[in-house]
Amino acid sequence: MTLRQFRKEFGDRAEPLDIIWQHRLDHGQWIGSQELHEACPRSRMEHLGGSIVRDARDGERECYRLTFLGVLLTANGAAIELLLVRYLEWLKGRRRTHANLTSISPDDVTVGLSITPAETAALWRVLEVAEWRAGPALEAVLAAPDLGAHVESRALDAYDPEIPIDEPS
């Protein structure tokens, strides 16, 4: 199954994911459990499974966080996926032309991809969820010959409908 097919089958069940992701973008933190339950009953969450959304703790706060697959299943998931692949291709190209490149700033990304600062901020959040901001995980991604296929397989390979949302990651 492709990510596009998965999104199509998932349909309107993505509403809780949209609420969680928008809260993350707007407030810089995952949504509190009680706040989400006021907007969306927990019964609408259970069917999603732990490979899409998880109960989490942020200090003393109980909250929900999306997995990488969960982010890509939001209403903006297809656009997020395209932006992520564009960024990875751009970064791969920059590394070829700038051998000593050690870091990339958000401003570099905004200018390099001709995107808005808000899009850059959202991209940074996606990279955090995917754990692709830096280090060996990012290096492995950039070594992939087909970045689009790698992004899709990374998201789909993590899917296991048997994982409950309250299972520790």
PEVEN-V677143 format. One record per pair of residues at least 12 apart in sequence whose C-alpha atoms are under 7 Angstrom apart, sorted by the first residue. I is the first residue (numbers start at 1). J is the second residue. D is the distance in Angstrom with one decimal. If there is no record, write none. Layout:
BEGIN
i=I j=J d=D
i=I j=J d=D
END
This chain:
BEGIN
i=3 j=152 d=6.3
i=3 j=156 d=6.9
i=7 j=73 d=5.9
i=14 j=73 d=6.5
i=14 j=74 d=5.7
i=14 j=75 d=7.0
i=16 j=40 d=6.5
i=16 j=45 d=7.0
i=17 j=70 d=6.6
i=17 j=74 d=5.6
i=18 j=74 d=5.2
i=18 j=75 d=6.4
i=21 j=71 d=6.9
i=25 j=122 d=6.4
i=30 j=63 d=6.1
i=30 j=64 d=6.1
i=30 j=65 d=5.7
i=31 j=63 d=5.4
i=31 j=64 d=5.9
i=32 j=61 d=6.7
i=32 j=62 d=5.8
i=32 j=63 d=4.1
i=32 j=64 d=6.5
i=33 j=62 d=5.7
i=33 j=63 d=4.5
i=33 j=64 d=6.1
i=46 j=165 d=6.8
i=49 j=161 d=5.8
i=49 j=162 d=7.0
i=49 j=163 d=5.7
i=49 j=164 d=5.0
i=49 j=165 d=5.0
i=50 j=163 d=4.9
i=50 j=164 d=4.7
i=50 j=165 d=3.7
i=50 j=166 d=6.8
i=50 j=167 d=6.7
i=51 j=67 d=6.4
i=51 j=158 d=6.4
i=51 j=159 d=5.3
i=51 j=160 d=6.0
i=51 j=163 d=6.3
i=52 j=66 d=6.0
i=52 j=67 d=5.2
i=52 j=69 d=5.7
i=52 j=70 d=4.3
i=53 j=65 d=5.7
i=53 j=66 d=4.4
i=53 j=67 d=5.7
i=53 j=70 d=6.1
i=53 j=165 d=6.0
i=54 j=66 d=6.3
i=54 j=165 d=4.5
i=54 j=166 d=5.9
i=55 j=165 d=5.8
i=55 j=166 d=5.0
i=67 j=129 d=6.4
i=68 j=129 d=5.7
i=68 j=130 d=5.3
i=68 j=155 d=6.1
i=69 j=155 d=4.7
i=69 j=156 d=6.8
i=84 j=123 d=6.7
i=85 j=147 d=6.2
i=85 j=148 d=5.7
i=88 j=142 d=6.8
i=92 j=142 d=6.1
i=106 j=120 d=6.3
END
